Amino acid sequence: MTTHDHNDAKSLADAVRRTVAGKEPGSPLTLAPVTGPGALAPLRRLVALEYQAHAVELVAYGTLLTRFPHPPAAELWVTLGRIVQEATPKLLRVADALGMSEADLGRRSADFGAYAFHSTISWVAVSGSQAAAALAAHTDMQIYYSGASAVTRRLRATGAPVPQPFIDYYDDPGDDALSELALTVVQDGLDRGDDPQESLFHARRVAGSLLEVWRVAAHDGSDDRDE
């Protein structure tokens, strides 16, 4: 594909999808044991990783609202911030159902892959263009929701003894209208002169960082530590 081929929002989104083509959403967490000792440990790690990311996302979307306060971009940042804010108490109920304490939620992994999403979303919020930030948000929605749904489908199919609040929280297909809004904001940024290759760069980093989240959640936890 040439640079010219990536001059519209949908072709950029297609290019990101090709980046992760062949990678099963939610893998390797979808391959983690679902019964026996320690079966809930990967799910607890996933909840902790997401909980820790929420604060970072709220700052990122607030920063983007400050940098790009005009429509249609402002609607995207405000909506994403509200979704994260409303998700946090729901996630706390999931943590409670999994028997997690406040210390469990704050436990930091020694695996730096656990923070790949933090750094990526912060970078694009501070220095990325409008199109780059919106394509990053679109990528986040596409990969996060597909991965979460893949995990819950496997848990259901195997009859895993998982608390229902976990299934209810992660079995979420996402919002197609919000995904379309993100692409609209990407296109608006491109029309204003944003660099499509910069947008693709940041979106691919988001894709890779979310794959890291699933990987870290699925690991055996032997290198976790409190900080």
Disulfide bonds with the S-S distance in Angstrom:
none
